Amino acid sequence: MKINEFVTMMSDIRVKKMSDEQLLKKLTADLEVVTYKPILEKKKLVGEIVNASLKREDGIYKVDPVAKFVALVMFTIKAYTNLEIPENIYEAYDELCAAGVLRAVVDTFQMEFDEIHGFVELQEKYVLESNSLESKAGIIEEKISELMGVVVSSARAYMEASGISVQDLLKQLSNLGDE
């Protein structure tokens, strides 16, 4: 079901003034809510959510909390209902929020949502723990690469100014081992 169709359906339901319990039953049926997913499917879903919220800056992983929350909500809705979530999850999120139905949709699979949320927190913690050693190594690697670039450029400029060819230099270096 497309989001705009769902929003229209929800507008019609609001006119009928259903109780929360009636609304939840109707949503669960209309959205074809999946009540349980196997752990390996959950693990894949968690990976997608974490990947959507992580960014790497200066060799360090950082979490974009807004991207994390929107990805958590929209990817779980996609996984647990028949709502078609477009590529731009932010627009879909805004559309469901503006219609006042986002919370009601998540309520249809709340226990699974809570479990996925917990797994996301654990996976995020696991990824961020690698920052301490990885970040230092990444920063060092970047600085060494920058310095090597400067050294190579300087050596090339010196050799060109001195009229030394790379082949001559390699011959001289190979002769050093023979002496």
Backbone as CSV, one residue per row, in Angstrom:
resi,resn,N_x,N_y,N_z,CA_x,CA_y,CA_z,C_x,C_y,C_z
1,MET,0.852,-1.171,0.000,0.000,0.000,0.000,0.899,1.236,0.000
2,LYS,0.600,2.183,-0.847,1.373,3.413,-0.920,1.000,4.312,0.260
3,ILE,1.956,5.135,0.662,1.751,5.986,1.836,0.564,6.920,1.640
4,ASN,0.451,7.529,0.458,-0.666,8.470,0.263,-2.019,7.759,0.346
5,GLU,-2.099,6.503,-0.119,-3.337,5.725,0.018,-3.635,5.472,1.495
6,PHE,-2.589,5.142,2.235,-2.741,4.872,3.660,-3.210,6.122,4.400
7,VAL,-2.605,7.256,4.090,-2.978,8.514,4.745,-4.445,8.841,4.459
8,THR,-4.887,8.635,3.224,-6.296,8.865,2.872,-7.204,7.936,3.669
9,MET,-6.830,6.657,3.746,-7.614,5.685,4.507,-7.711,6.110,5.976
10,MET,-6.600,6.577,6.528,-6.591,6.996,7.932,-7.476,8.219,8.144
11,SER,-7.515,9.114,7.179,-8.401,10.284,7.287,-9.852,9.839,7.361
12,ASP,-10.212,8.856,6.537,-11.581,8.323,6.556,-11.896,7.665,7.896
13,ILE,-10.929,6.951,8.446,-11.123,6.264,9.735,-11.329,7.275,10.852
14,ARG,-10.587,8.370,10.805,-10.711,9.387,11.853,-12.121,9.962,11.903
15,VAL,-12.725,10.083,10.731,-14.097,10.605,10.666,-15.047,9.680,11.420
16,LYS,-14.749,8.374,11.388,-15.608,7.382,12.052,-15.374,7.334,13.566
17,LYS,-14.347,7.993,14.049,-14.044,8.083,15.485,-13.977,6.715,16.156
18,MET,-13.057,5.895,15.717,-12.853,4.564,16.308,-12.106,4.685,17.625
19,SER,-12.298,3.688,18.473,-11.516,3.634,19.709,-10.087,3.238,19.341
20,ASP,-9.165,3.460,20.270,-7.768,3.103,20.024,-7.625,1.617,19.721
21,GLU,-8.368,0.799,20.453,-8.297,-0.653,20.254,-8.828,-1.041,18.872
22,GLN,-9.939,-0.449,18.470,-10.504,-0.733,17.144,-9.541,-0.274,16.043
23,LEU,-8.963,0.890,16.258,-8.018,1.431,15.287,-6.809,0.512,15.138
24,LEU,-6.275,0.045,16.256,-5.114,-0.844,16.218,-5.435,-2.139,15.471
25,LYS,-6.605,-2.706,15.724,-7.019,-3.932,15.017,-7.145,-3.680,13.516
26,LYS,-7.763,-2.564,13.158,-7.942,-2.246,11.737,-6.593,-2.027,11.065
27,LEU,-5.727,-1.279,11.719,-4.401,-1.028,11.149,-3.618,-2.320,10.977
28,THR,-3.657,-3.169,11.989,-2.930,-4.436,11.929,-3.398,-5.266,10.738
29,ALA,-4.682,-5.261,10.480,-5.224,-6.019,9.340,-4.899,-5.335,8.009
30,ASP,-5.152,-4.038,7.921,-4.949,-3.315,6.657,-3.476,-3.220,6.265
31,LEU,-2.611,-3.113,7.256,-1.179,-2.985,6.968,-0.481,-4.336,6.837
32,GLU,-1.222,-5.406,7.010,-0.636,-6.749,6.930,0.631,-6.823,7.797
33,VAL,0.475,-6.507,9.053,1.597,-6.431,9.985,2.194,-7.808,10.241
34,VAL,3.504,-7.875,10.134,4.253,-9.090,10.461,4.514,-9.036,11.961
35,THR,4.145,-10.080,12.673,4.291,-10.044,14.130,5.648,-10.538,14.611
36,TYR,6.376,-11.263,13.762,7.699,-11.737,14.162,8.554,-11.950,12.920
37,LYS,9.824,-11.608,13.046,10.812,-11.890,11.994,11.925,-12.721,12.612
38,PRO,12.476,-13.669,11.852,13.596,-14.467,12.359,14.797,-13.576,12.688
39,ILE,15.613,-14.036,13.594,16.731,-13.239,14.098,17.698,-12.820,12.992
40,LEU,17.949,-13.679,12.005,18.868,-13.298,10.929,18.300,-12.167,10.074
41,GLU,16.985,-12.140,9.888,16.360,-11.017,9.178,16.467,-9.741,10.014
42,LYS,16.306,-9.888,11.321,16.444,-8.731,12.208,17.869,-8.198,12.161
43,LYS,18.827,-9.111,12.145,20.237,-8.702,12.107,20.530,-7.912,10.828
44,LYS,19.985,-8.365,9.706,20.166,-7.651,8.439,19.524,-6.265,8.515
45,LEU,18.325,-6.201,9.065,17.617,-4.931,9.222,18.417,-3.973,10.102
46,VAL,18.952,-4.481,11.190,19.766,-3.665,12.099,20.979,-3.112,11.355
47,GLY,21.627,-3.948,10.549,22.778,-3.490,9.767,22.418,-2.354,8.827
48,GLU,21.266,-2.451,8.183,20.814,-1.393,7.274,20.566,-0.088,8.032
49,ILE,19.968,-0.197,9.194,19.677,0.998,9.998,20.974,1.649,10.460
50,VAL,21.895,0.851,10.974,23.169,1.393,11.462,23.954,2.013,10.306
51,ASN,23.999,1.333,9.165,24.722,1.881,8.011,24.141,3.212,7.552
52,ALA,22.834,3.364,7.657,22.189,4.612,7.239,22.487,5.760,8.196
53,SER,22.898,5.443,9.411,23.096,6.500,10.405,24.561,6.802,10.697
54,LEU,25.472,5.976,10.198,26.892,6.202,10.458,27.531,7.012,9.348
55,LYS,28.461,7.865,9.741,29.290,8.552,8.759,30.720,8.537,9.297
56,ARG,31.657,8.587,8.400,33.064,8.518,8.793,33.708,9.868,8.513
57,GLU,34.262,10.463,9.546,34.946,11.746,9.424,36.313,11.629,10.071
58,ASP,37.349,11.978,9.325,38.718,11.940,9.840,39.058,10.592,10.453
59,GLY,38.607,9.530,9.825,38.930,8.191,10.305,38.113,7.738,11.501
60,ILE,37.106,8.513,11.882,36.296,8.177,13.054,34.839,8.011,12.618
61,TYR,34.200,6.950,13.111,32.769,6.763,12.858,31.977,7.649,13.803
62,LYS,30.980,8.323,13.239,30.082,9.154,14.036,28.651,8.786,13.675
63,VAL,27.753,8.945,14.644,26.343,8.636,14.431,25.579,9.933,14.223
64,ASP,24.800,9.968,13.159,23.874,11.076,12.935,22.573,10.660,13.624
65,PRO,22.252,11.255,14.779,21.100,10.783,15.552,19.758,10.939,14.833
66,VAL,19.608,11.971,14.022,18.350,12.142,13.291,18.230,11.067,12.218
67,ALA,19.312,10.843,11.475,19.306,9.789,10.449,19.036,8.435,11.092
68,LYS,19.603,8.219,12.279,19.403,6.954,12.994,17.926,6.760,13.340
69,PHE,17.307,7.787,13.893,15.914,7.663,14.312,14.986,7.464,13.115
70,VAL,15.169,8.280,12.084,14.305,8.168,10.905,14.502,6.810,10.233
71,ALA,15.755,6.359,10.118,16.020,5.043,9.517,15.397,3.936,10.362
72,LEU,15.528,4.024,11.675,14.938,3.023,12.565,13.428,2.926,12.333
73,VAL,12.766,4.056,12.347,11.309,4.072,12.197,10.891,3.595,10.807
74,MET,11.483,4.179,9.780,11.018,3.895,8.420,11.424,2.503,7.945
75,PHE,12.636,2.050,8.282,13.055,0.709,7.859,12.260,-0.374,8.581
76,THR,11.895,-0.125,9.850,11.079,-1.126,10.546,9.651,-1.127,10.000
77,ILE,9.124,0.036,9.672,7.792,0.081,9.051,7.816,-0.705,7.743
78,LYS,8.856,-0.495,6.955,8.979,-1.213,5.682,9.073,-2.722,5.904
79,ALA,9.824,-3.128,6.929,10.038,-4.557,7.191,8.815,-5.239,7.794
80,TYR,8.032,-4.515,8.580,6.942,-5.139,9.332,5.544,-4.862,8.790
81,THR,5.439,-4.030,7.755,4.118,-3.753,7.173,4.200,-3.833,5.650
82,ASN,3.057,-3.664,5.022,3.038,-3.649,3.561,3.077,-2.226,2.998
83,LEU,3.402,-1.251,3.851,3.536,0.117,3.346,4.763,0.194,2.446
84,GLU,4.597,0.791,1.287,5.705,0.967,0.353,6.448,2.241,0.736
85,ILE,7.667,2.078,1.179,8.474,3.221,1.597,9.352,3.637,0.418
86,PRO,9.236,4.894,-0.023,10.046,5.341,-1.159,11.520,5.477,-0.778
87,GLU,12.334,5.717,-1.783,13.785,5.870,-1.580,14.078,6.974,-0.556
88,ASN,13.364,8.082,-0.667,13.571,9.199,0.255,12.747,8.961,1.523
89,ILE,13.397,8.370,2.523,12.678,8.010,3.749,12.269,9.241,4.553
90,TYR,12.966,10.352,4.363,12.632,11.563,5.109,11.279,12.122,4.663
91,GLU,11.034,12.111,3.363,9.736,12.583,2.866,8.608,11.682,3.360
92,ALA,8.849,10.371,3.338,7.833,9.424,3.812,7.569,9.633,5.304
93,TYR,8.633,9.836,6.062,8.510,10.092,7.500,7.652,11.339,7.728
94,ASP,7.990,12.418,7.004,7.244,13.672,7.151,5.775,13.503,6.781
95,GLU,5.515,12.732,5.737,4.130,12.528,5.298,3.321,11.796,6.372
96,LEU,3.911,10.752,6.956,3.211,10.009,8.014,3.033,10.866,9.269
97,CYS,4.049,11.658,9.597,3.943,12.543,10.770,2.885,13.620,10.555
98,ALA,2.912,14.239,9.377,1.954,15.311,9.080,0.517,14.800,9.139
99,ALA,0.333,13.551,8.756,-1.011,12.962,8.796,-1.372,12.488,10.200
100,GLY,-0.405,12.517,11.116,-0.662,12.100,12.492,-0.830,10.605,12.668
101,VAL,-0.217,9.806,11.793,-0.419,8.352,11.848,0.856,7.557,12.140
102,LEU,1.974,8.228,12.211,3.240,7.503,12.400,3.217,6.648,13.664
103,ARG,2.841,7.242,14.769,2.821,6.517,16.047,1.875,5.316,15.984
104,ALA,0.729,5.500,15.360,-0.249,4.407,15.256,0.312,3.240,14.453
105,VAL,1.073,3.539,13.404,1.670,2.473,12.591,2.679,1.688,13.416
106,VAL,3.560,2.392,14.102,4.587,1.716,14.915,3.939,0.922,16.045
107,ASP,2.845,1.425,16.580,2.144,0.704,17.655,1.695,-0.690,17.225
108,THR,1.492,-0.901,15.927,1.011,-2.206,15.460,2.061,-3.306,15.601
109,PHE,3.318,-2.921,15.753,4.386,-3.914,15.950,5.379,-3.425,17.006
110,GLN,4.858,-2.801,18.055,5.674,-2.132,19.065,6.725,-3.039,19.708
111,MET,6.364,-4.268,20.056,7.340,-5.155,20.713,8.521,-5.442,19.788
112,GLU,8.246,-5.700,18.535,9.324,-5.948,17.575,10.158,-4.678,17.379
113,PHE,9.492,-3.519,17.317,10.191,-2.245,17.170,11.160,-2.041,18.326
114,ASP,10.685,-2.289,19.543,11.539,-2.121,20.721,12.747,-3.049,20.665
115,GLU,12.528,-4.275,20.216,13.635,-5.226,20.117,14.653,-4.769,19.065
116,ILE,14.177,-4.339,17.907,15.076,-3.839,16.856,15.846,-2.628,17.371
117,HIS,15.157,-1.735,18.071,15.811,-0.547,18.627,16.951,-0.956,19.564
118,GLY,16.706,-1.934,20.411,17.752,-2.428,21.308,18.929,-3.014,20.553
119,PHE,18.645,-3.783,19.506,19.720,-4.357,18.689,20.524,-3.264,17.986
120,VAL,19.847,-2.211,17.528,20.539,-1.092,16.874,21.501,-0.438,17.858
121,GLU,21.038,-0.229,19.088,21.905,0.371,20.107,23.144,-0.496,20.347
122,LEU,22.951,-1.807,20.443,24.080,-2.723,20.655,25.051,-2.696,19.477
123,GLN,24.526,-2.737,18.266,25.385,-2.734,17.072,26.138,-1.418,16.950
124,GLU,25.464,-0.331,17.234,26.094,0.982,17.184,27.235,1.059,18.204
125,LYS,26.988,0.565,19.394,28.020,0.555,20.435,29.219,-0.272,19.975
126,TYR,28.961,-1.415,19.368,30.023,-2.288,18.867,30.875,-1.560,17.823
127,VAL,30.216,-0.862,16.891,30.944,-0.146,15.842,31.746,1.005,16.435
128,LEU,31.141,1.752,17.339,31.811,2.922,17.902,32.964,2.551,18.827
129,GLU,32.919,1.362,19.427,34.030,0.928,20.278,35.315,0.789,19.481
130,SER,35.196,0.502,18.200,36.389,0.361,17.370,37.011,1.715,17.055
131,ASN,36.317,2.794,17.366,36.831,4.127,17.070,38.144,4.432,17.768
132,SER,38.291,4.025,19.007,39.464,4.445,19.754,40.757,4.030,19.057
133,LEU,40.917,2.763,18.781,42.131,2.297,18.122,42.098,2.627,16.637
134,GLU,40.969,2.366,15.997,40.855,2.613,14.562,41.020,4.084,14.235
135,SER,40.447,4.940,15.052,40.515,6.361,14.744,41.943,6.861,14.816
136,LYS,42.661,6.423,15.819,44.057,6.846,15.940,44.870,6.319,14.771
137,ALA,44.673,5.063,14.425,45.399,4.482,13.296,45.001,5.176,11.995
138,GLY,43.720,5.474,11.834,43.249,6.152,10.625,43.823,7.549,10.491
139,ILE,43.862,8.278,11.586,44.414,9.632,11.561,45.901,9.581,11.251
140,ILE,46.617,8.643,11.881,48.052,8.496,11.621,48.286,8.146,10.156
141,GLU,47.482,7.226,9.630,47.614,6.825,8.222,47.404,8.017,7.290
142,GLU,46.401,8.828,7.565,46.134,9.997,6.726,47.294,10.987,6.776
143,LYS,47.830,11.220,7.966,48.944,12.164,8.112,50.197,11.643,7.418
144,ILE,50.464,10.344,7.546,51.629,9.756,6.874,51.470,9.884,5.362
145,SER,50.270,9.627,4.867,50.019,9.758,3.423,50.247,11.192,2.958
146,GLU,49.774,12.151,3.737,49.987,13.557,3.389,51.477,13.877,3.355
147,LEU,52.202,13.446,4.394,53.638,13.717,4.462,54.399,13.027,3.339
148,MET,54.011,11.801,3.020,54.673,11.089,1.926,54.451,11.820,0.606
149,GLY,53.287,12.377,0.421,53.011,13.157,-0.782,53.930,14.359,-0.880
150,VAL,54.148,15.035,0.246,55.042,16.188,0.280,56.472,15.750,-0.015
151,VAL,56.915,14.649,0.597,58.279,14.149,0.392,58.493,13.779,-1.075
152,VAL,57.544,13.061,-1.646,57.666,12.638,-3.048,57.707,13.857,-3.970
153,SER,56.849,14.827,-3.730,56.836,16.037,-4.560,58.148,16.803,-4.440
154,SER,58.651,16.915,-3.222,59.915,17.622,-3.000,61.070,16.890,-3.663
155,ALA,61.094,15.568,-3.525,62.169,14.778,-4.135,62.114,14.895,-5.653
156,ARG,60.931,14.832,-6.215,60.775,14.951,-7.670,61.278,16.315,-8.144
157,ALA,60.895,17.382,-7.439,61.325,18.731,-7.813,62.842,18.859,-7.713
158,TYR,63.428,18.303,-6.648,64.885,18.362,-6.477,65.589,17.606,-7.600
159,MET,65.093,16.415,-7.907,65.716,15.599,-8.951,65.620,16.293,-10.308
160,GLU,64.478,16.891,-10.611,64.319,17.592,-11.883,65.246,18.794,-11.956
161,ALA,65.357,19.539,-10.850,66.230,20.714,-10.817,67.701,20.318,-10.921
162,SER,68.042,19.143,-10.399,69.432,18.676,-10.413,69.758,17.877,-11.666
163,GLY,68.771,17.607,-12.497,68.999,16.838,-13.715,69.214,15.352,-13.461
164,ILE,68.715,14.844,-12.354,68.858,13.422,-12.022,67.609,12.695,-12.510
165,SER,67.811,11.602,-13.254,66.661,10.818,-13.704,66.365,9.719,-12.686
166,VAL,65.159,9.227,-12.727,64.759,8.152,-11.817,65.601,6.909,-12.078
167,GLN,65.876,6.616,-13.355,66.678,5.438,-13.694,68.089,5.551,-13.119
168,ASP,68.694,6.747,-13.214,70.035,6.942,-12.649,70.019,6.744,-11.135
169,LEU,69.014,7.270,-10.508,68.903,7.134,-9.053,68.755,5.669,-8.656
170,LEU,67.920,4.931,-9.385,67.735,3.507,-9.081,69.027,2.726,-9.279
171,LYS,69.793,3.057,-10.319,71.086,2.387,-10.549,72.034,2.665,-9.392
172,GLN,72.099,3.913,-8.964,72.988,4.274,-7.860,72.581,3.557,-6.575
173,LEU,71.284,3.479,-6.342,70.806,2.800,-5.132,71.104,1.308,-5.189
174,SER,70.972,0.693,-6.354,71.255,-0.745,-6.455,72.744,-1.014,-6.322
175,ASN,73.573,-0.070,-6.715,75.023,-0.229,-6.573,75.462,-0.113,-5.120
176,LEU,74.701,0.566,-4.294,75.054,0.710,-2.875,75.111,-0.642,-2.191
177,GLY,74.242,-1.523,-2.570,74.215,-2.852,-1.966,75.400,-3.694,-2.384
178,ASP,76.019,-3.379,-3.515,77.150,-4.156,-4.012,78.449,-3.764,-3.333
179,GLU,78.537,-2.600,-2.768,79.789,-2.111,-2.174,80.049,-2.648,-0.809
